[in-house]
Amino acid sequence: MENPVIALRDVYVSLGEGEARTDILHGISLQIYEGQSVSLVGPSGSGKSTTLMIMAGLEQINSGSVHIAGQDLGVLSEDDLAEFRGRKIGIIFQSFHLIPTMTALENVAIPLDLAGEPNAFERAKEELEAVGLGHRLHHHPSSMSGGEQQRVAIARALVTRPEVLIADEPTGNLDSQTGSMIMQLLFDLQRKRNTILVLVTHDETLAGKCDIQLHMKDGRLAENQKSTSTPVLVGA
């Protein structure tokens, strides 16, 4: 069997110490393979976003291990982790996180520009065209609808051609019709590029469109999996 692109092994996360300690994740273990789409669903406070942030290298773990694309994130310095994340991981947030003083083209080019890519703006233009915004290259976020802003955010997440794409409630600030269109676009691009998609959502219908659904409760995982997918839970 091929090696997993994402591998979490016995991951524990807690905040505080002693009587003030709060356990967030309890021994999470999973494996996700190239091209899979995985949804994380569950009540607020169940650990969904924490799990996502661990995969992105944005949250530290207390014990266990996190490997992304063969790299153990636990041995990387903050600078090396940021550089790795910039190459391997694309992130889409609920609130877009676009820089308001920059145009759509400049927002999408940022990751490549920071990495010293000489053709950053050329590739940014291609990504904006891929999400249907070739006519909005020089527009600022304030002149765009919520759906357009999220398309810019998707283009920015994909411009580095990452192996892993993570999305935290990407339709949370959109109306249902716009959200449905945005997710269809995201799934189409993910499948076309054979990128992993890990999605946090409260929408059970949206979660059901993923290859694998992982349900979280009290910092633990349970799996609802389609028969055609490779199992992702380890030791479940």
LINJO-V588225 format. One record per backbone hydrogen bond with DSSP energy under -1.0 kcal/mol. CO is the residue of the C=O (numbers start at 1). NH is the residue of the N-H. Records with the same first field share a line. If there is no record, write none. Layout:
BEGIN
CO = NH  NH
END
This chain:
BEGIN
5 = 69
6 = 32
7 = 67
8 = 30
9 = 65
11 = 28
12 = 62  63
13 = 24  25
15 = 22
17 = 20
18 = 21
22 = 15
25 = 13
28 = 11
29 = 234
30 = 8
32 = 5  6
33 = 36
36 = 197
37 = 212
38 = 199
39 = 214
40 = 201
41 = 216
43 = 46
46 = 219
47 = 51
48 = 52
49 = 53
50 = 54
51 = 55
52 = 56
53 = 58
54 = 57
63 = 12
65 = 9
66 = 73
67 = 7
68 = 71
71 = 68
72 = 75
73 = 76
77 = 81
78 = 82
79 = 83
80 = 84
81 = 85
82 = 86
84 = 88
85 = 89
88 = 163  164
90 = 166
92 = 168
93 = 96
95 = 97
99 = 102
103 = 107
104 = 108
105 = 109
106 = 110
109 = 113
110 = 114
111 = 115
112 = 117
113 = 116
117 = 120
119 = 123
120 = 124
121 = 125
122 = 126
123 = 127
124 = 128
125 = 129
126 = 130
127 = 131
128 = 133
129 = 132
133 = 136
136 = 139
137 = 105
139 = 104
140 = 143
141 = 144
145 = 149
146 = 150
147 = 151
148 = 152
149 = 153
150 = 154
151 = 155
152 = 156
153 = 157
154 = 158
155 = 159
158 = 161
163 = 196
164 = 90
165 = 198
166 = 92
167 = 200
169 = 172
171 = 174
175 = 179
176 = 180
177 = 181
178 = 182
179 = 183
180 = 184
181 = 185
182 = 186
183 = 187
184 = 188
185 = 189
186 = 190
187 = 191
188 = 192
189 = 193
190 = 195
196 = 165
197 = 38
198 = 167
199 = 40
200 = 169
203 = 207
204 = 208
206 = 209
207 = 210
211 = 226
212 = 39
213 = 224
214 = 41
215 = 222
217 = 220
219 = 26
220 = 217
222 = 215
224 = 213
226 = 229
232 = 31
END
